[in-house]
Amino acid sequence: MKSDRILSLYTWAFLAFMFAPLLLMIVASFNNISPPSVTDWHGFTTKWYSFFWMDQSQIAADPVLRTLDRGRFIGCFGNSLVVAAAVVPLSLLLGLAGAIMLTRWSSKANGILWWVLLSPILAPGVVLGLSALVFWARLGVGAGLFTIVMAQVTFIAGYPMLVLMARLQRQPIELEEAARDLGASPLRSFLRITLPFLAPALFSAAVVAFLASMENYNTTMFAKGGSCTFATEIGAMARNPNGHPPVINAVGTAIILITVAAALAHALMKRREEKRK
């Protein structure tokens, strides 16, 4: 067997391993049975999707949906948005500070500082969540959304730092030096030269930080106390001893469709920009 055929088989096997579960999840989200199944078909339905806006009387009439707390699920999703709204700007500020320090400050300690700033990404989420919980408890702060934000920022800030470092390393330092020679203050040269150059990277870093905050489970689980988020509530529903409700499949399918739509929109925008150039 030729090497290119082996590579093709490996590639197709890898794609099947990655995407087959997602396809099965999507198919099961339209099956009128709980727990979700693709082999035991009970008819096509969209009620697992319409659960979030159907009348309460319809929910009460369904033996599966009436066991779910729609208000709590929506509230937990709102908590995730609140947490992300705090995590994203904090992560961008800390990541930007770390990126500027590592790219503009020449020192023998840069190697050590690099590993110190990146170590939270490598640390287990359980450790970060517990450490945040213990630290803030010692200061008299109870576990909740605040501790979730603090726990998530400790490692999510590393993602914007890496994105912004890659952008800053491509910026000619001579532009900042020329602005300083012409009398611009460090702040003015940063706002007029560096910040506009970083704008695309800042947007990308914000998207990465938002997604990392929304999907985080391990760290959030140990720092949430009595609060809940989108990820922890889905995790709680998935631990149902009788099998998770297909509503989770519907939510997962919606996330996949939104992700694919965003990727296609970005590809179309890039193609239009290239045609204009």
C-alpha positions in Angstrom: 0.0 0.0 0.0 1.4 3.4 -1.0 2.2 6.0 1.6 -0.2 8.5 0.2 -3.1 6.0 0.4 -2.2 5.3 4.1 -2.2 9.0 4.7 -5.6 9.4 3.0 -7.1 6.5 5.1 -5.7 8.1 8.3 -7.2 11.5 7.3 -10.6 10.0 6.7 -10.5 8.0 9.9 -9.5 11.1 11.8 -12.4 13.1 10.3 -14.9 10.4 11.0 -13.6 10.1 14.6 -14.0 13.9 15.0 -17.3 14.6 13.2 -19.3 11.4 13.5 -20.4 12.0 17.1 -21.5 15.5 16.1 -23.6 14.2 13.3 -25.2 11.6 15.5 -25.9 14.3 18.1 -27.6 16.4 15.4 -29.7 13.5 14.2 -30.7 12.6 17.8 -31.9 16.1 18.4 -34.8 15.5 16.0 -35.8 12.1 17.5 -38.9 12.1 19.6 -37.4 10.0 22.4 -35.5 10.6 25.6 -32.7 9.7 26.3 -31.6 10.7 22.8 -31.0 7.8 20.3 -30.4 7.4 16.6 -31.1 3.6 16.5 -34.5 3.7 18.2 -36.5 6.1 16.1 -39.8 7.4 17.5 -40.6 10.1 14.9 -39.4 13.4 13.8 -39.9 16.4 16.2 -38.6 19.9 16.9 -39.9 20.1 20.4 -36.4 19.9 21.9 -35.7 23.2 20.1 -39.0 24.9 20.7 -38.7 24.1 24.5 -37.2 27.5 25.0 -40.2 29.5 23.7 -43.2 27.1 23.8 -46.1 27.8 26.1 -45.9 26.5 29.7 -49.0 24.4 29.1 -47.3 22.5 26.3 -44.3 21.9 28.6 -46.5 20.6 31.4 -48.1 18.2 29.0 -44.8 16.6 28.0 -43.5 14.0 30.4 -39.8 14.9 29.6 -40.0 18.6 29.2 -42.0 19.2 32.4 -39.1 17.8 34.4 -36.8 20.6 33.2 -36.5 24.0 34.7 -36.5 26.4 31.7 -36.2 29.5 33.8 -33.1 28.2 35.6 -31.5 27.1 32.3 -32.0 30.6 30.8 -30.8 32.2 34.0 -27.6 30.2 34.0 -27.0 31.2 30.4 -27.5 34.8 31.4 -24.9 34.3 34.2 -22.4 33.0 31.6 -23.0 36.2 29.6 -22.4 38.3 32.7 -19.2 36.4 33.5 -18.0 36.7 29.9 -18.7 40.4 29.9 -16.3 40.8 32.8 -13.7 38.2 31.8 -13.2 39.4 28.2 -12.1 43.0 29.0 -10.0 41.9 32.0 -8.3 39.2 29.9 -7.6 41.7 27.1 -6.0 44.2 29.5 -3.8 41.6 31.2 -3.0 39.9 28.0 -2.0 43.2 26.3 0.2 44.1 29.3 1.9 40.8 29.2 2.4 40.9 25.4 3.9 44.3 25.5 6.2 43.4 28.4 7.5 40.2 26.7 8.0 41.9 23.3 9.3 45.3 24.3 11.3 44.6 27.4 14.6 42.9 26.7 15.9 41.1 29.8 17.4 37.8 30.8 14.3 37.2 32.9 12.1 37.1 29.8 12.3 33.3 29.6 11.2 32.9 33.2 8.5 35.6 32.9 7.2 33.8 29.8 6.6 30.5 31.7 5.2 32.4 34.7 2.6 34.1 32.6 1.7 31.0 30.7 1.7 28.6 33.6 -2.0 29.1 34.4 -2.9 27.8 30.9 -1.0 24.6 31.7 -2.4 24.2 35.2 -5.4 21.9 35.7 -8.7 23.7 35.8 -9.6 22.0 39.1 -6.5 23.5 40.7 -7.3 27.0 39.5 -10.9 26.8 40.6 -10.0 25.5 44.1 -7.2 28.1 44.6 -9.5 30.9 43.6 -12.2 29.6 46.0 -9.8 29.3 48.9 -8.0 32.6 48.3 -11.2 34.7 48.1 -12.8 32.8 51.0 -9.9 33.9 53.2 -10.7 37.5 52.2 -14.3 37.0 53.2 -15.7 36.8 49.6 -18.2 34.0 49.1 -18.1 31.8 46.0 -20.3 33.1 43.2 -20.0 34.9 39.9 -17.2 37.1 41.2 -15.0 34.1 42.0 -15.9 32.6 38.7 -14.6 35.7 36.9 -11.4 35.8 39.0 -10.7 32.1 38.4 -11.4 32.3 34.7 -9.2 35.4 34.1 -6.2 33.7 35.7 -5.8 31.4 32.6 -7.9 33.0 29.9 -5.7 36.1 29.9 -2.9 33.9 28.5 -4.9 33.3 25.2 -5.1 37.1 24.3 -1.4 37.4 25.3 -0.3 34.8 22.8 -2.5 36.3 20.0 -1.3 39.9 20.7 2.3 38.8 21.0 2.2 37.3 17.5 0.8 40.6 16.2 3.3 42.8 18.1 6.3 40.8 16.9 5.3 41.8 13.3 5.1 45.5 14.1 8.2 47.6 13.2 9.5 49.1 16.5 10.9 52.0 14.4 7.4 53.4 14.1 7.1 53.9 17.9 10.7 55.2 18.1 10.0 57.7 15.3 6.9 59.0 17.1 8.9 59.4 20.3 11.6 61.3 18.5 9.0 63.6 17.1 7.8 64.5 20.6 4.9 62.1 21.2 4.5 60.8 24.7 4.5 57.0 25.3 0.8 57.0 25.7 0.1 59.0 22.6 2.4 56.8 20.5 0.6 53.7 21.8 -2.9 55.1 21.1 -2.0 56.4 17.6 0.3 53.7 16.3 0.3 50.5 18.4 -3.4 50.2 19.2 -4.7 50.6 15.7 -2.1 48.1 14.5 -3.4 45.7 17.2 -7.1 46.2 16.4 -7.6 43.0 14.4 -5.7 40.9 16.9 -7.7 42.5 19.8 -10.9 41.5 18.1 -9.7 37.9 17.5 -8.4 37.7 21.1 -11.8 38.9 22.4 -13.6 36.2 20.5 -11.2 33.5 21.8 -11.6 34.8 25.4 -15.4 34.9 25.1 -15.6 31.4 23.8 -13.2 30.1 26.4 -15.3 31.7 29.2 -18.6 30.4 27.9 -17.5 26.8 27.5 -15.3 26.5 30.6 -16.5 23.8 33.0 -13.7 22.5 35.3 -12.5 25.8 36.8 -16.0 27.2 37.0 -17.4 24.1 38.7 -15.1 24.6 41.7 -15.4 28.4 41.9 -19.2 28.8 41.4 -20.5 28.1 44.9 -24.3 28.2 44.6 -24.3 30.0 41.3 -24.6 28.3 37.9 -23.4 29.0 34.3 -24.3 27.7 30.9 -21.6 25.0 31.0 -22.2 23.8 34.5 -26.0 23.6 34.0 -25.5 21.5 30.9 -23.1 19.3 32.9 -25.7 18.9 35.6 -28.3 17.9 33.1 -25.9 15.4 31.4 -25.4 13.7 34.8 -29.0 12.6 35.0 -29.1 8.9 36.0 -31.9 8.3 33.6 -30.0 9.8 30.6 -29.6 13.4 29.6 -32.6 15.1 27.9 -32.4 15.7 24.1 -32.6 19.5 24.9 -28.8 19.3 25.3 -28.5 17.9 21.8 -30.6 20.7 20.5 -28.4 23.3 22.2 -25.3 21.6 20.9 -26.7 21.6 17.3 -27.5 25.3 17.6 -24.0 26.1 18.8 -22.6 24.1 15.8 -24.8 25.9 13.3 -23.8 29.3 14.8 -20.1 28.4 14.6 -20.3 27.2 11.0 -22.3 30.3 10.0 -19.8 32.6 11.6 -16.9 30.7 9.9 -18.6 31.0 6.5 -19.4 34.7 7.0 -15.7 35.3 7.9 -14.6 33.4 4.8 -16.9 35.4 2.5 -15.8 38.7 4.0 -12.1 37.7 3.5 -12.8 36.8 -0.1 -14.6 40.1 -0.8 -11.6 42.0 0.7 -9.2 40.1 -1.5 -11.3 40.9 -4.6 -11.3 44.6 -3.7 -7.6 44.6 -3.3 
